[in-house]
Amino acid sequence: MHDDDARPMREALAEARRALATGDVPVGAVVVGPDGTVVGRGRNAREATGDPTAHAEVLALREAAASLGRWRLDDCVLVVTLEPCAMCAGALVLARVPRLVLGAWDPKAGACGSAHDLVRDRRLNHRVEVVGGVLEDECGALLREFFAARR
């Protein structure tokens, strides 16, 4: 873990907490640009928008691409509070993001090393460096509290 990974993870956690207002699963993401500034933000918004693709990572990648004026994010880092699913892992590969920083692992649906490892599949044209467990306790607690309140 780089010392700088905790700062953007705190920003991703703030995005995750904002998802609670719409009843969405509290997952947040930020894209850090080449100069170290946040160029994209996202939080889960499936409930808010009725869009099945409105995952935090996809929304953050879209905003980053719009902000930078290009789809290739090959000099950016995606920071997300929960290990990305298969859809989001595919989006990372297609956007050519070189580095992923994640908080909590997702053993049921994670596609970056847990259930699957799409971002490092040698059959694909791009692979992503994965740094996991950044502020893992805080990220995991937010999700556990969310789901405990719904049971």
Salt bridges, closest charged atoms under 4 A:
ASP5 OD2 - HIS2 ND1 3.94
ASP5 OD2 - ARG99 NH2 2.96
GLU11 OE2 - ARG7 NH1 3.21
GLU11 OE1 - ARG41 NH2 2.80
GLU15 OE2 - ARG18 NH1 2.88
GLU15 OE2 - ARG41 NH1 3.95
GLU15 OE1 - ARG43 NH1 2.71
ASP74 OD1 - ARG70 NH1 3.89
ASP75 OD1 - ARG70 NH2 3.13
ASP117 OD2 - ARG120 NE 2.98
ASP121 OD2 - ARG123 NH2 2.62
GLU129 OE2 - ARG99 NE 3.67
GLU138 OE2 - ARG17 NH2 2.85
